[in-house]
Amino acid sequence: MLVLTRRAGESIMIDDDIELKVLKIRGSQVHLGIDAPKRAAVHRKEVWIRIQNEAEAEAEAKAEAEAKAEADDRTNVTHINK
């Protein structure tokens, strides 16, 4: 992990098009400004984790549905062939 020290008003650049700026520091809170292209997804980590968990659950449900449909298709073919 790269660790950088910045003061209020100072920035960090990520690649050529993402700027992370420290807007103000108040106690234990740091207010950040993020200037990034629309294509860049920017989330608080707890939101990102929820999005990842939802996507994983959706993928598992889709895989289960496809496996069930495939099993049903095999059952139908077996009945037709008899």
C-alpha positions as CSV (number, residue, x, y, z in Angstrom):
1,M,0.0,0.0,0.0
2,L,1.3,3.4,-1.0
3,V,0.9,5.9,1.9
4,L,1.0,9.6,1.1
5,T,0.7,12.6,3.4
6,R,-1.4,15.6,2.2
7,R,-2.7,18.8,3.9
8,A,-6.1,20.4,3.3
9,G,-6.1,21.9,-0.2
10,E,-3.5,19.4,-1.6
11,S,-4.2,16.7,-4.1
12,I,-3.2,13.3,-5.3
13,M,-3.4,12.3,-9.0
14,I,-4.4,8.8,-10.0
15,D,-3.4,8.1,-13.7
16,D,-4.0,11.2,-15.8
17,D,-7.7,11.8,-15.1
18,I,-8.5,11.2,-11.5
19,E,-7.8,13.8,-8.8
20,L,-8.3,13.1,-5.1
21,K,-8.2,16.4,-3.2
22,V,-8.2,16.9,0.6
23,L,-10.9,19.6,1.1
24,K,-10.8,19.9,4.9
25,I,-9.8,18.0,8.0
26,R,-12.0,18.3,11.1
27,G,-11.0,16.1,14.0
28,S,-11.0,12.5,12.8
29,Q,-12.9,13.3,9.6
30,V,-11.3,14.0,6.3
31,H,-13.4,15.6,3.6
32,L,-12.3,14.4,0.1
33,G,-13.2,15.8,-3.3
34,I,-12.9,13.4,-6.2
35,D,-12.7,14.6,-9.8
36,A,-13.0,11.5,-12.1
37,P,-14.5,10.7,-15.4
38,K,-18.1,9.4,-15.4
39,R,-16.8,5.9,-16.5
40,A,-15.0,5.6,-13.2
41,A,-17.1,4.0,-10.4
42,V,-16.4,5.8,-7.1
43,H,-18.0,4.4,-3.9
44,R,-17.4,4.4,-0.2
45,K,-15.9,1.0,0.6
46,E,-19.0,-0.2,2.6
47,V,-21.2,0.6,-0.4
48,W,-18.7,-1.1,-2.8
49,I,-18.8,-4.3,-0.6
50,R,-22.6,-4.4,-0.7
51,I,-22.6,-4.0,-4.5
52,Q,-20.1,-6.8,-4.8
53,N,-22.1,-9.1,-2.5
54,E,-25.3,-8.3,-4.4
55,A,-23.6,-9.1,-7.8
56,E,-22.2,-12.3,-6.4
57,A,-25.6,-13.4,-5.1
58,E,-27.2,-12.5,-8.4
59,A,-24.6,-14.6,-10.3
60,E,-25.1,-17.6,-8.0
61,A,-28.9,-17.3,-8.5
62,K,-28.5,-17.1,-12.3
63,A,-26.2,-20.2,-12.3
64,E,-28.6,-22.2,-10.2
65,A,-31.5,-21.2,-12.5
66,E,-29.5,-22.2,-15.6
67,A,-28.5,-25.5,-14.0
68,K,-32.2,-26.3,-13.1
69,A,-33.3,-25.4,-16.6
70,E,-30.6,-27.7,-18.1
71,A,-31.7,-30.5,-15.8
72,D,-35.3,-29.9,-16.8
73,D,-34.3,-30.1,-20.5
74,R,-32.5,-33.4,-19.9
75,T,-35.6,-34.8,-18.2
76,N,-37.8,-33.7,-21.0
77,V,-35.5,-35.3,-23.6
78,T,-35.5,-38.6,-21.6
79,H,-39.3,-38.7,-21.6
80,I,-39.5,-38.0,-25.3
81,N,-37.0,-40.7,-26.2
82,K,-38.9,-43.4,-24.2
